[in-house]
Amino acid sequence: MSDHELPPLPYDYDALEPHISEQVLTWHHDTHHQGYVNGWNSAEETLAENREEGDYSSTASALGNVTHNGSGHILHDLFWQSMSPEGGEEPTGDLADRIEADFGSYDAWKGEFEAAASAAGGWALLVYDSFSNQLRNVAVDKHDQGALWGSHPVLALDVWEHSYYHDYGPARGDFIDAFFEVVDWEEPADRYEQAVELFE
């Protein structure tokens, strides 16, 4: 059984100011993200105990906690890696070419992604859909509702209220704009390349 751990932020807690405050990053990483790690580990322990004891009365709930908390942990890790103090530029290279091919232009992709972020009850994701061999945007509620089977997240934006309310109040759109001031395409480009190597 895996013992999942919270990885450190890839930058200092104040590194994304003024776009995302030190306070929000501290709460979001150390409390919220840690909670998903703890929840995933707890659910795995429950499943292991149920198998050992042959008592599956709490298994359905634990399975739901695996997907909810596990997805929360995975997506938060991608979210931190999707930003940096050196961010704010547009993508380049193969990922930029693929965005243009699949969406028509970077601006068309960005407009659709922002619409997903405005509507989602949890996450806006740029994913590589290995079934259709194309990039697409998805709006995911919570952490695991609205995802597409066979898709690999490339870029992640957390739009749960704990991501922005302290800094922006109810103005989610201002937070989405702020994300694009710190978005860093280096890690997403690497994830895109890895997905393409597997499936194309």
NUDRENLO-161036 format. One record per residue (C-alpha): chain; residue number from 1; residue in three letters; x, y negated, z negated. Coordinates in steps of 0.02 Angstrom, whole numbers. Layout:
N
[A,NUM,ALA,[X,Y,Z]]
...
This chain:
200
[A,1,MET,[0,0,0]]
[A,2,SER,[67,-172,46]]
[A,3,ASP,[101,-301,-87]]
[A,4,HIS,[68,-464,4]]
[A,5,GLU,[162,-619,-53]]
[A,6,LEU,[140,-805,-24]]
[A,7,PRO,[279,-869,89]]
[A,8,PRO,[350,-1042,51]]
[A,9,LEU,[301,-1189,158]]
[A,10,PRO,[424,-1212,302]]
[A,11,TYR,[448,-1395,250]]
[A,12,ASP,[434,-1502,93]]
[A,13,TYR,[263,-1538,21]]
[A,14,ASP,[276,-1723,67]]
[A,15,ALA,[348,-1692,241]]
[A,16,LEU,[185,-1719,336]]
[A,17,GLU,[139,-1885,256]]
[A,18,PRO,[52,-1998,294]]
[A,19,HIS,[-51,-1878,401]]
[A,20,ILE,[-72,-1744,266]]
[A,21,SER,[-32,-1792,89]]
[A,22,GLU,[86,-1705,-31]]
[A,23,GLN,[-61,-1677,-148]]
[A,24,VAL,[-165,-1588,-16]]
[A,25,LEU,[-20,-1478,38]]
[A,26,THR,[17,-1432,-142]]
[A,27,TRP,[-163,-1385,-181]]
[A,28,HIS,[-192,-1303,-14]]
[A,29,HIS,[-35,-1196,-13]]
[A,30,ASP,[-8,-1158,-197]]
[A,31,THR,[-189,-1135,-248]]
[A,32,HIS,[-299,-1095,-97]]
[A,33,HIS,[-175,-993,4]]
[A,34,GLN,[-115,-903,-152]]
[A,35,GLY,[-296,-859,-188]]
[A,36,TYR,[-312,-767,-22]]
[A,37,VAL,[-151,-672,-54]]
[A,38,ASN,[-215,-621,-226]]
[A,39,GLY,[-384,-573,-155]]
[A,40,TRP,[-307,-464,-20]]
[A,41,ASN,[-195,-374,-144]]
[A,42,SER,[-342,-347,-262]]
[A,43,ALA,[-450,-276,-123]]
[A,44,GLU,[-311,-157,-69]]
[A,45,GLU,[-293,-97,-249]]
[A,46,THR,[-480,-65,-260]]
[A,47,LEU,[-479,36,-99]]
[A,48,ALA,[-331,139,-159]]
[A,49,GLU,[-415,174,-326]]
[A,50,ASN,[-578,222,-241]]
[A,51,ARG,[-489,346,-127]]
[A,52,GLU,[-396,422,-273]]
[A,53,GLU,[-551,438,-382]]
[A,54,GLY,[-672,484,-243]]
[A,55,ASP,[-789,345,-298]]
[A,56,TYR,[-837,233,-152]]
[A,57,SER,[-971,129,-237]]
[A,58,SER,[-867,-32,-223]]
[A,59,THR,[-782,10,-58]]
[A,60,ALA,[-895,-91,57]]
[A,61,SER,[-865,-249,-44]]
[A,62,ALA,[-677,-216,-47]]
[A,63,LEU,[-672,-190,141]]
[A,64,GLY,[-756,-360,164]]
[A,65,ASN,[-629,-437,47]]
[A,66,VAL,[-486,-364,150]]
[A,67,THR,[-546,-448,310]]
[A,68,HIS,[-593,-612,225]]
[A,69,ASN,[-438,-632,117]]
[A,70,GLY,[-319,-547,238]]
[A,71,SER,[-374,-659,380]]
[A,72,GLY,[-363,-809,263]]
[A,73,HIS,[-183,-766,221]]
[A,74,ILE,[-133,-733,402]]
[A,75,LEU,[-216,-890,471]]
[A,76,HIS,[-145,-1003,335]]
[A,77,ASP,[29,-939,374]]
[A,78,LEU,[0,-982,557]]
[A,79,PHE,[-70,-1152,509]]
[A,80,TRP,[86,-1202,412]]
[A,81,GLN,[194,-1144,557]]
[A,82,SER,[89,-1244,681]]
[A,83,MET,[148,-1409,603]]
[A,84,SER,[310,-1496,561]]
[A,85,PRO,[375,-1672,524]]
[A,86,GLU,[452,-1670,699]]
[A,87,GLY,[285,-1628,781]]
[A,88,GLY,[164,-1734,879]]
[A,89,GLU,[216,-1694,1056]]
[A,90,GLU,[126,-1596,1191]]
[A,91,PRO,[176,-1417,1232]]
[A,92,THR,[308,-1383,1363]]
[A,93,GLY,[371,-1235,1462]]
[A,94,ASP,[273,-1075,1493]]
[A,95,LEU,[138,-1113,1365]]
[A,96,ALA,[105,-1284,1441]]
[A,97,ASP,[93,-1206,1614]]
[A,98,ARG,[-28,-1074,1551]]
[A,99,ILE,[-137,-1203,1464]]
[A,100,GLU,[-149,-1300,1626]]
[A,101,ALA,[-188,-1141,1724]]
[A,102,ASP,[-321,-1077,1605]]
[A,103,PHE,[-404,-1242,1555]]
[A,104,GLY,[-368,-1356,1704]]
[A,105,SER,[-261,-1479,1605]]
[A,106,TYR,[-190,-1511,1432]]
[A,107,ASP,[-323,-1644,1404]]
[A,108,ALA,[-462,-1521,1449]]
[A,109,TRP,[-390,-1394,1328]]
[A,110,LYS,[-374,-1525,1191]]
[A,111,GLY,[-551,-1587,1214]]
[A,112,GLU,[-619,-1411,1200]]
[A,113,PHE,[-508,-1371,1050]]
[A,114,GLU,[-566,-1529,961]]
[A,115,ALA,[-747,-1479,994]]
[A,116,ALA,[-711,-1308,917]]
[A,117,ALA,[-630,-1392,767]]
[A,118,SER,[-778,-1508,745]]
[A,119,ALA,[-903,-1364,748]]
[A,120,ALA,[-810,-1226,657]]
[A,121,GLY,[-848,-1176,479]]
[A,122,GLY,[-668,-1129,448]]
[A,123,TRP,[-543,-1128,591]]
[A,124,ALA,[-510,-1186,768]]
[A,125,LEU,[-391,-1068,856]]
[A,126,LEU,[-303,-1061,1021]]
[A,127,VAL,[-287,-875,1056]]
[A,128,TYR,[-216,-763,1189]]
[A,129,ASP,[-356,-646,1242]]
[A,130,SER,[-268,-485,1291]]
[A,131,PHE,[-428,-409,1363]]
[A,132,SER,[-450,-548,1491]]
[A,133,ASN,[-266,-598,1496]]
[A,134,GLN,[-300,-782,1466]]
[A,135,LEU,[-291,-916,1335]]
[A,136,ARG,[-453,-972,1255]]
[A,137,ASN,[-514,-1078,1110]]
[A,138,VAL,[-622,-1002,974]]
[A,139,ALA,[-715,-1076,826]]
[A,140,VAL,[-704,-959,677]]
[A,141,ASP,[-819,-971,527]]
[A,142,LYS,[-742,-932,358]]
[A,143,HIS,[-588,-830,410]]
[A,144,ASP,[-658,-683,505]]
[A,145,GLN,[-824,-729,588]]
[A,146,GLY,[-815,-779,770]]
[A,147,ALA,[-648,-701,811]]
[A,148,LEU,[-627,-605,973]]
[A,149,TRP,[-563,-426,971]]
[A,150,GLY,[-394,-406,1055]]
[A,151,SER,[-351,-590,1035]]
[A,152,HIS,[-189,-652,961]]
[A,153,PRO,[-188,-823,876]]
[A,154,VAL,[-66,-945,953]]
[A,155,LEU,[-113,-1109,866]]
[A,156,ALA,[-215,-1126,706]]
[A,157,LEU,[-306,-1276,632]]
[A,158,ASP,[-388,-1258,462]]
[A,159,VAL,[-546,-1363,451]]
[A,160,TRP,[-611,-1302,284]]
[A,161,GLU,[-651,-1455,177]]
[A,162,HIS,[-506,-1420,60]]
[A,163,SER,[-391,-1457,207]]
[A,164,TYR,[-441,-1638,225]]
[A,165,TYR,[-573,-1703,104]]
[A,166,HIS,[-450,-1776,-21]]
[A,167,ASP,[-363,-1875,117]]
[A,168,TYR,[-506,-1913,238]]
[A,169,GLY,[-670,-1885,146]]
[A,170,PRO,[-806,-1824,265]]
[A,171,ALA,[-713,-1892,419]]
[A,172,ARG,[-659,-1724,489]]
[A,173,GLY,[-624,-1804,657]]
[A,174,ASP,[-490,-1914,580]]
[A,175,PHE,[-407,-1760,508]]
[A,176,ILE,[-412,-1673,678]]
[A,177,ASP,[-328,-1827,753]]
[A,178,ALA,[-198,-1820,614]]
[A,179,PHE,[-162,-1637,652]]
[A,180,PHE,[-107,-1686,827]]
[A,181,GLU,[17,-1809,750]]
[A,182,VAL,[108,-1663,666]]
[A,183,VAL,[70,-1514,779]]
[A,184,ASP,[231,-1425,826]]
[A,185,TRP,[222,-1312,978]]
[A,186,GLU,[384,-1215,950]]
[A,187,GLU,[308,-1074,845]]
[A,188,PRO,[147,-1064,947]]
[A,189,ALA,[251,-1050,1106]]
[A,190,ASP,[347,-905,1029]]
[A,191,ARG,[185,-819,980]]
[A,192,TYR,[117,-842,1155]]
[A,193,GLU,[275,-766,1231]]
[A,194,GLN,[264,-616,1115]]
[A,195,ALA,[82,-585,1159]]
[A,196,VAL,[114,-597,1346]]
[A,197,GLU,[261,-477,1334]]
[A,198,LEU,[147,-348,1253]]
[A,199,PHE,[0,-359,1371]]
[A,200,GLU,[46,-430,1541]]
